[in-house]
């Protein structure tokens, strides 16, 4: 270890002189050494412990490190120059921001893109679909004015997941989710993450998702929520920060639930008033209601 | 916003100044972005209004007779377009804090059955 340390110190000294060739043997090193370091000791150490080949390896590795260091410093210089250039370009951008003509804007964008870190490209259509599927929806298409997708209420419900929120919905309900980026107003959506389906007589529980089921919805609104004030304060430190935030939300209207048998709605005729109030009869015992079936989706 | 497929923004008035510096962005918006915006929203009535010496603003008239005004001074064309799109997408209602994220008119189907069975099974108190 002591020998290695001595070699390290040697290499440092030589790198400081900066006139040494990168590859050299211990003997040549000894010839360059300053006076205060005894050449004999080094030669003896190299003879006794390190074979020549190993010594050359050590020296070369050390020198290569030094060289790398040297390059680092030079690269730093280069970086500084690059930063200077960037600064200059930024100044140019600021100057060009004065006028909002299209050409200037494009030029400024290009220059800013070339100088700053490479931004991730905007998501393509395939990427958008994948990201939307991850959240739990799929855009089907635009709602046409001639289409009649808004149906009357059906006694069926579903639990759907959008992002990290779960909603218990039935036909005609409106829900407010976090903003769904990849859809526009009046887009028809399919909410794919259906966790549970239920009707009066049946319940289907997904593990975690019910297969072959879907909830259809239409995008009604992209809006901002009410402003929330974030107020930070540290007592006795003269520190107060106030910040406002408005969350972006999307309102959806559920149009259809698929994957469960829908019972028909019985439309009762208007009850006619009885002419004479009949004698109150004893209430019959409650009939055994239909047992609710609970199924677990495979 | 479109409620059941019916757009609620009827009219958008773009007011600007042909002289002021704060209207620079909206002037560029009117040159470059308004034609495409108009094409994308044929249901919308777009008007431009020259008010010299005033800051520019967008004024939205909704179907529920509400109007909303957004100041767009010193904004870039992209920002102005964003605000115009938000006005198109937004409901004309007053912004209030959401109490619930789920609005329904109907009681749950199964809950209704449970309630009815409970009421039927209640013991009699008076003979």
Boltz contact constraints between the chains, C-beta under 6 A:
constraints:
  - contact:
      token1: [A, 100]
      token2: [B, 24]
      max_distance: 6.0
  - contact:
      token1: [A, 100]
      token2: [B, 25]
      max_distance: 6.0
  - contact:
      token1: [A, 100]
      token2: [B, 28]
      max_distance: 6.0
  - contact:
      token1: [A, 143]
      token2: [B, 5]
      max_distance: 6.0
  - contact:
      token1: [A, 150]
      token2: [B, 4]
      max_distance: 6.0
  - contact:
      token1: [A, 153]
      token2: [B, 106]
      max_distance: 6.0
  - contact:
      token1: [A, 155]
      token2: [B, 109]
      max_distance: 6.0
  - contact:
      token1: [A, 167]
      token2: [B, 102]
      max_distance: 6.0
  - contact:
      token1: [A, 173]
      token2: [B, 104]
      max_distance: 6.0
  - contact:
      token1: [A, 174]
      token2: [B, 103]
      max_distance: 6.0
  - contact:
      token1: [A, 175]
      token2: [B, 102]
      max_distance: 6.0
  - contact:
      token1: [A, 176]
      token2: [B, 101]
      max_distance: 6.0
  - contact:
      token1: [A, 185]
      token2: [B, 2]
      max_distance: 6.0
  - contact:
      token1: [A, 185]
      token2: [B, 89]
      max_distance: 6.0
  - contact:
      token1: [A, 186]
      token2: [B, 2]
      max_distance: 6.0
  - contact:
      token1: [A, 200]
      token2: [B, 109]
      max_distance: 6.0
  - contact:
      token1: [A, 200]
      token2: [B, 113]
      max_distance: 6.0
  - contact:
      token1: [A, 221]
      token2: [B, 1]
      max_distance: 6.0
  - contact:
      token1: [A, 221]
      token2: [B, 91]
      max_distance: 6.0
  - contact:
      token1: [A, 222]
      token2: [B, 89]
      max_distance: 6.0
  - contact:
      token1: [A, 223]
      token2: [B, 90]
      max_distance: 6.0
  - contact:
      token1: [A, 226]
      token2: [B, 95]
      max_distance: 6.0
  - contact:
      token1: [A, 226]
      token2: [B, 97]
      max_distance: 6.0
  - contact:
      token1: [A, 286]
      token2: [B, 120]
      max_distance: 6.0
